[in-house]
Amino acid sequence: MNCNEQRDSSYVSPDELRNTTRAVRPKDAATLIIVRGGGKEPRVLMGKRAASHKFMPNKFVFPGGKVDPADSRIVPPHDLHPQVMKRLRRGCSEVRARALALAAIRETYEETGLIVGEPHTHTIKTRSRHWADFLQHDVNPRLDVLHLIARAITPPYRDRRFDARFFMVDAEHIQGEVHERPQGSGELLDLHWVGLSKAQEMDQLPHITRAVLQELERRLREGAGPETPGPFVLVRNGKSVIESI
């Protein structure tokens, strides 16, 4: 590796494995991959994490973030697809499964300003400041259109670890204008829609993001439904393992 190249934050060296005795417990997180058709090839919304971020700085990623306690208290009119719920519940409770999906939608709104939801149902009431901005648009988060395509746990012995679920949704479920360059909180820079082939050629991609893009391409090519399993990437006994979720 070039000494001037920034190390991928998912990389774990043998020295780190030997010198650390206790791994940091991963926090639940969720990511939303918005797929937009209508062009020569599908496009996905991606942004660049700022250099000041301690987790994956300067890397191109999808919108997403940590689960907030308020995500467990929101009950939208339309729930997760039964098969998506079933697959999520292999690693958590039903309430937590729903919270993961809601976190993906909320974080996407906070980082991009895009609202994934439904405007034709009675708006949910909440005291959560995290959801107040989203719900002020009289749009409820919509879970039944989400597909679960992957799960990944940051390797042990990193200062920050996440147990992330990757959801996919079609851009047709965005309420309001679908901007070419969405505006959000500033946590993600250079937000734009990227063709799948170009996205996979980016230099500043975390390994897991590249793997998820490949899984996304496969699912779109094969017309995979919500019941279709996806990869679960983790480290066990110091070795990278890919299971099914």
Secondary structure, DSSP 8 states (H G I E B T S, - for coil): --TTS---TT---HHHHHH--S----EEEEEEEEEE-SSSS-EEEEEEE-TT-SSSTT-EE-SEEE--GGGGS---SS---HHHHHHHTTSS-HHHHHHHHHHHHHHHHHHH--EEEESSS-------HHHHHHHTTS-EE--TT-EEEEEEE--SS-SS-EEEEEEEEEGGGEES---SS---SSSEEEEEEEEHHHHHT-SS--HHHHHHHHHHHHHHHHT--TTS--EEEEEETTEEEEEE-
